[in-house]
Amino acid sequence: MGSFSIWHWLIVLLIVVLVFGTKKLKNMGGDLGGAVKGFKDGMRDGSAPDTPVPPAGQVTAAQQPVDKGTIDVEAKNRS
C-alpha cells in the first residue's frame, strides 16, 4: 500500500499533463531552472564580498551629511 508501481506514476504524469498542458509545464520548468541558477549565482557571489560592509550600528564619515552649521564637538580643541 505504501509503494507505487510505474503504472501509478504514469497515470499521475498523464493527469498532470492534461491539467496543466505541455506548454505551461515547459515554462514552469524553465522558470524553476532559472530560479535555481540565480540562487546558485547568489550563493557564489555572496561568499566573498568585494567591498567590506560596516556593521549596521556604525556610521562612517562618508555617510554623514555635510552641514556647515554643524560643529563636530569631538574634533574641536579647547584653547
C-alpha positions in Angstrom: 0.0 0.0 0.0 2.9 2.4 0.6 4.7 1.7 -2.7 3.5 2.8 -6.1 4.2 0.9 -9.3 5.4 2.5 -12.6 1.7 2.5 -13.8 0.6 4.7 -10.9 3.3 7.3 -11.7 2.4 7.2 -15.4 -1.2 7.9 -14.6 -0.3 10.7 -12.3 2.0 12.2 -15.0 -0.8 11.9 -17.6 -3.2 13.7 -15.3 -0.7 16.5 -14.6 -0.1 16.9 -18.4 -3.8 17.0 -19.1 -4.4 19.6 -16.3 -1.5 22.0 -17.0 -0.6 21.3 -20.6 2.8 20.8 -22.1 3.5 24.5 -22.8 2.8 25.5 -19.2 4.9 22.7 -17.8 7.8 23.7 -20.1 7.5 27.3 -18.9 7.4 26.2 -15.3 10.4 24.0 -15.8 12.3 26.9 -17.3 11.3 29.3 -14.5 12.4 26.7 -11.9 15.7 26.2 -13.6 16.3 30.0 -13.8 15.5 30.3 -10.1 17.9 27.6 -9.1 20.7 29.1 -11.3 20.1 32.6 -9.8 20.2 31.1 -6.3 23.5 29.3 -7.0 25.0 32.5 -8.5 23.8 34.5 -5.5 25.4 32.0 -3.1 28.7 32.1 -5.0 28.7 35.9 -5.2 27.7 36.2 -1.5 30.6 34.1 -0.2 33.3 36.7 -0.9 32.1 40.3 -0.9 34.3 42.8 -2.9 33.9 45.7 -0.5 33.7 45.4 3.3 30.3 46.3 4.7 30.3 48.2 8.0 28.1 46.9 10.8 24.6 48.3 10.9 25.2 50.4 14.0 28.2 52.3 12.7 28.2 55.4 10.6 31.3 56.2 8.5 32.5 59.6 7.6 31.3 59.2 4.0 27.7 58.5 5.2 27.5 61.6 7.4 25.6 64.6 5.9 27.7 67.7 5.3 26.2 70.7 7.0 28.3 73.9 7.5 26.2 74.9 10.6 27.1 71.7 12.5 30.1 71.6 14.7 31.9 68.3 15.4 32.4 68.5 19.1 34.9 65.7 19.3 37.2 67.3 16.8 37.2 70.8 18.2 40.0 71.6 20.6 39.7 74.0 23.5 42.4 76.6 23.9 
